[in-house]
């Protein structure tokens, strides 16, 4: 029992970021706010020239910042009203979570992939025979092959040759999105034979799809050794590898045919090609409207004819895009696939008009396509006697369209979602990190940028500006051999009075390491009322500014960026907007990696978050309920099924909250 309790405590400590916190100024925030500017500057200079060893009053800091294992201290200072009860799960709950993840039609997070790997260890018989998302399917198949499972009903769903490339990437612990190059391992003979068998059975001209990743397939060929297998058994695969190596000009890939038709403005050829690949059609729809301005109606009708064959996540994106007239002819915002939470913003100076009736036709086509697929998917769950309640506030939460690069967090929130802050007067943000080596300093910086309603930068509180009249920084650590932390407090009411609309929380790697190379790095924020903050401010003994019972969010930072915009607080709406967007520093001489030097992209990032429209959980829950035949009710007490922001526990009722990502992903 003791070991069990210790394990639970470790998990909770990790979930809430409960470590030893020693801020640069031990009596933060009072000490920083009351110190004269000269003292702050001198302390910073001494710290920098000493290589991070001189800290104000370092010898007087008492080790009073014990983690949660000091139960007595924790019990004394925690408000019992805020205690959260943790229930005990069982194996069936684990299976339900895994089933939802396998049914997800979107990419899942690295943490969720680990959950599915555990399922293969526990009970591989629970693996489904059909997994809709290619990346998730590749990870699962790779793990089963590693476990020596050479036959499974799921393997019959590998119906494209680049699925095998994803599986090879997963076996090599590489990027299954195929965005980044992979250093492929040497595969065992059984796995090589499995790959050859699988590729030989894939219909169509496999060499066309292989050409898209020609160099990677050549590397794979060096690992598979196709010529070591009998020619008469694997003729198609061996011929495809020969063409890639020796006569690639003989292969005309589908994408090249489409590009040539666009270049020559061959409308009939384009429509004929695109209708054969509806998903490709959906992604080229806007391009078609732009190139053929006199064919808008015909294009929309042709797309509508094949919309029910397009994957539902793509249809949801297209529907949201054409449902928003402002976004349609405005700045283009792109979230490329891969393991980095990046964005690209492109201003299109060649905007063109799409009539409302054409937009509506596309939206209707997408809606019919989604509903037809959902009705087929949920045919076995159709029940007109069941009643459903869908909370309107779910409109603020976006569907988890892609979670492959989502950071491991206390609560999984899709990017762009808005979370009500409730009764809060101060936000206390934090960062904690630790060096890779004792003599290899890593300098992470916590900053809060303040933007006006036009998304222009007004002010910043960071290591180079520790305070203004509504925010205060705890001081700058430049070395963390034993771990270091930084805090920033923001008075929301005062910031709003000063014209601030958005307070943006950002973390920068000043020493320019990629976050993936930092052994331990996480951020979070706490919510404090005026009374709680004043009591903390007026204390006269050393105590930690960290309050575990006030933590509202904690997220590990381990992406392949050098700065990350974590979240923004909309002071007008009293909401937190989840961002989790990363980027690289400029790497220019004498250009430090901080908010001041990345402010030129800050507005674009915020613009992308505020205006990149996607389907909401409210919309998804509504369409799912309609497909299942449920009757909608306005009173939660009358419902059998409940979709809500926070969990609603009512006896005999099924409840799904906004923070059940596995359920929402299975619905997409």
C-alpha angles and dihedrals in degrees: 000000000000091000090048092052092047091052091050090050091051091051092049091046089054094045093053099033093244105174136128108294121196110170120208089248103042095206094051128190099020095045093055095044094049099042119098117246094249091059092051092049095047093048090051093049092049090050093050098046091046092058092249097307102108112078125171110266090347092159092055097054109116119215093239096129098095120167124243092283086080089079097175095055090045094049091051096056103034119096103234090214089069096051113124119214115225116210126211116248128208137213092270091057088051090051091049091053091048092048091052091049092049090050091051113121091200133065114276130217126268089251091055090049088057088053090055091047087056090052090058089054094046102040120347089182087075092066109114123240092232127038111180101204116075097212094049090045091052093052093049095046091048091053092048091050089049088053090054096252100144097168127050136142089241091066090071088068093067094104103154127060093229088060085070089051089054090050090051089051091050091049087053093048089246137132110299091191086071090228095119131044117258132214100226121217126224106269124219119251094254091052092046090052091047090054092049092048092048096048092047090057096049109107125232134029100323092184090070092061092040091056091066088067097027098151092048092050090050088054089047089051089056088057098041097042096208092191090063088070125075113277094218093055098044104028097138095049095045091048091050092053090048091053092049092051102037112018112022091149088072090065118081108191122212093247092056091051090053093047091050091050090050091049091050092040092232100166099180093048091048095051091047091051097044096048087060089060107035094181089056089048091055092053093047095044096101090046090052092052090050097048096042107040093167094052101057096120094046091048092051092048092049091050092048089056092063102027092106088063094056117097112262096238089057092046090051090053094047091046092052091046096054093038090065111067094183093054093043096068099028138080112330115237121194131189105193120207122255139079098301125085094228135148135199121205120201126182109216109211091181098068118166136192124257112190118239092242090056092048090049091049090055091047091050091047091052092047092050090046092052095045094048090053093044092050089053092044094050099035091118092052098050109134123158092188094067121093124213134199119202114189111228091220088072086081086081092059118077123216115262093253096165125006102165092110099033113130119241103262143172088248123020107229123175114237114268094026119135121221121194112241096207121193102359134134102176135036115206110193123191144187129196126187142161132210123250091227131016092238095040106080119210117195117200119178131205116208138169118210119199118215131187125227090277091056092248117145111253104170143341135213109204142126090296095047111033099183151009130177094285107028139042135195123214095224139274124283115192099183131041112182090148097025131282136209141200130196135195124194121201125193099213097197094049092046090053091049088055092057098263115149100171129030105197120202113212137173121204130191098224091183086053099238115148110249090238088066095053108096094216127011130148140152136202145156138228130212117225133182122223092259093049092049094047092049089051093045095050097048115122100199129069112268134151120269085216114099112184094198091055096052109120099172138013125176133179113233109214105132125126095256132100097221132024131198099215106183143325131226115222102211094189094054095031090231139129114230113206113222114158092178120155135194144167127259121247094252091213123150113270090004110124119207102247141116093274092059096042097043090103089070097036094083092047091052092050090045090053092051095046098044108028095103119209134166116280130227088248091059093045094048091048094051092045092051091049091051089053092050095242123161115237120231131186097214118072090209091063096051130098092194122041128195110186144149096246123031113272111202110202122157115257094010130109112229131193119187130198088254096061096094095170091060094048092046090053089053097052 
